[in-house]
Amino acid sequence: MALAQVKQDALTARLQGLSAPAKGWTAAARASASDRLAAQGLPTRRDEYWRYSDPAQLTKPEVSGAATDLAPSFAALDAVKLVFTDGVFDASASDDPALAGVELLSLAGQADIHWAQGLYGQLETRGSSPVERPLAALNTAYATEGVLIRVTGQAAKPVSLIYTQKSASSDVILHHVVKLEEGAEITLLESGTPGARFNTVLEVDVASNARFHHIRTQGPDADRRGVTHIFAHIADNALFKSFTLTAGGRLTRNEAILEITGDDSVAHVAGTVLGDGKDFLQDDTIFITHASERCESRQVFRKVLKNGATGVFQGKILVKQGAQKTDGYQMSQSLLLDEDAQFLAKPELEIYADDVKCSHGSTSGAIDETALFYLQSRGVPKRTAQALLVLAFLAGTLEEIEDEAIAAEVHARLEDWLHGLDG
Amino acid sequence: MNTHVAEDNIRIPDEAIREGVDRETIETVQAMAGKYKYGWETEIPTEYAPKGLNEDIVRLISEKNGEPEWMLDWRLKAYRRWLEMKEPRWAMLTYPEIDYQDQYYYARPKSMAEKPKSLDEVDPKLLATYAKLGIPLKEQALLAGVEAPEGERKVAVDAVFDSVSVGTTFKEELKKAGVIFCSISEAIREYPELVQKYLGSVVPQSDNFFATLNSAVFSDGSFVYIPEGTRCPMELSTYFRINAENTGQFERTLIIADKGSYVSYLEGCTAPKRDTIQLHAAVVEIVILDDAEVKYSTVQNWFPGDEDGKGGIYNFVTKRADCRGDRAKVMWTQVETGSAITWKYPSCILRGDDSQGEFYSIAIANNYQQADTGTKMIHLGKNSKSRIVSKGISAGKAQNTYRGQVSVHPKATGSRNYTQCDSLLIGDQCGAHTVPYIEVKNNSSRCEHEATTSKVDEDQLFYCRSRGMDEEEAVALVVNGFCKEVLQALPMEFAMEAQSLVAISLEGSVG
């Protein structure tokens, strides 16, 4: 009882700072989310899915941080840029939202959007069971800004969401919805920090034969506190790929909840993390549900941690009864560069079908002394050798990015940020 | 070996048994034909404590065991604590609520009212029970199925029947070596200073709901003390038999391996077939000092319930070894084939520098069985090492979960863990789950974790079938191969029994 009361009190305090949920076409979804939230309360460290990351910084009423001035990651790429400053869409800084085969709308601006009505909050609701995700419910109930993207064909260029943060106390809730119609394809880029504190939800509905690519960079700001959620529903013969590069931040929790319901589909979630300092905590929490046959899922994460940084990985593959010929794979690896770095992992499998191939691996340890010695014996200075090995370790996950130009861009960021880590 | 051959409904032509095919496995499968071998009941007058649980029952158990005041106080403290605790429900187990008042907490054969002075005085019916189970209570005998030159491989047995220890063999011979091996009730009376020093020091009274319940109501169990520098001259074993209906068994085992000592300990358990569920909540504590080594092997074969999931033992067990000294070593090996519900996580606290913990497990769940089992490796000492090899097999409508934790503390530098957990699914109605927690808090330690889930390999099955084996035998053979790594870690007597159990537990799982 006591714990339930703590959660309720935290919720009451948190909601005081928020204005009432908006009305309009999202009203029903928001009301249902509010009900769920009221029943669950806000998460605490004592919740199983928060055992490694204290959610207090995400749930307390007051926000403190520092303004950031980050150079956008994908500036050189040809993309439709949409800019959000402290969580508010900035039309003057954004490109004209016109792209053949793509409908780009704002959550704030639309009176009645029929295609989004069946999606807003729906995938979030599905993904909040069996694991409760009260912060996602809070997002659905209170989000006022976000982008609604409907893709009917092949998008000629990516859509790039650029977040800038000017206020040291902005408390941002963003909710994006992406709907890919049959055979459609799009790449969505995200970079920057949405606010001093942020809570984002990205709902993605991938229809048959559609392909969705998501590449995101977070950082390298030091003060970031945020939780991101991806809720995806994947139909047959479809492809879903999401990659995140994270550097810096105090608490970054990236959740991805994918449900594959069509046969022969592919879903990958990958991430590379650079963690530095006692205050750093980055958490990847993944839940992939296989409900259909012959699908492939991958979870590939690599983290480099130093100066007391903490890396968390909680990954789960659920294979439902009848989801035969599933191929599920989960790999979380970390390189601990000094004595106080920590890596905490919970790679779970829950399997109810017999003809499946599911595996997971998790490793953690220091830099390979033999490799280091080899490089040094070839005349490479120790520092350089170390940097090379770290880069090689981290760059492995970048293979998950299909587009070469984007991969090169991410690689450049990775090298830059690694350099910053050495300094 | 096959004294129980009764049914002959599985026949394998002799020519099918060729090189590389394990004759033993096939013969046992033939012999057992899918029956729980130990499901019979011994008809013996039994006296019970009144049904239910309250302070008077705790007092009564203490009194029946002739315990000193401090022991009763310890029990009562645990009981009061237990009343405030909640039954844990985080495991992947679904079962109806347990009515703790609808159980007997103490049952003993009437003939045990007067404690027999030697094995010769024990009720012949009890001796016959153990003989039928293949457990020799005669000092010259060996465990069934093992041929060895006389005097070479001896196994001392402590036989626990419902709530009491029936007798302990080879006590005198062990005493000569300085080894104390007796029932825990006897130890409480005879060696109070040892018991007081170590009881509850590994698994504290309030450790968890079931351990606390056990602390309040444990009736008997085994006590082992191996003195400094002693290699126990024979293997020690405890055999637990639940016989009485509606009776829970709560045994407590305490093993202390003093500096530089060694012991190998075996544990076996069975129960009659019944429609109603029965509760079993045991606690095993092991203390290992500098340079000592303990091997603890279990073949858990409690009644698993029938094919429709009726009856069976609910098995909630807390087992923990504390490697208190430097270079202390523990090895848990378990073969879990029985019980309707298994909730069991034999753990290692690697406190000493260079201490070492190993966990080898085979868990088989068939029909409606549910198992949630695994281990904890808590690395506190420098350069401590641990190894986990877990093989889970699910068949029928069963659910099998590996749940484990590897925790390397900041000061446990230079530590090493290797974990491998593999699951095998037989049939599309069952489930296999893996829930590992890996927590590494320094960088000089290395942890590796691997897990796989797959079905029985079609090619291997086809090969076996092409050699004339029927499907069930082929599966048994493939599964035995899958388990080999763990089977090899068992003492020989157990390895043989375990191997045949693997086959038996899977009966009816195919076709």
Interface residues (C-beta under 8 A of the other chain):
Chain A: E48 Q321 G322 Q324 S334 L336 L337 D338 E339 D340 A341 Q342 F343 L344 A345 K346 P347 E348 L349 E350 I351 Y352 A353 D354 D355 V356 K357 C358 S359 H360 G361 S362 T363 S364 G365 A366
Chain B: W90 M92 P410 T413 S423 L425 I426 G427 D428 Q429 C430 G431 A432 H433 T434 V435 P436 Y437 I438 E439 V440 K441 N442 N443 S444 S445 R446 C447 E448 H449 E450 A451 T452 T453 S454 K455
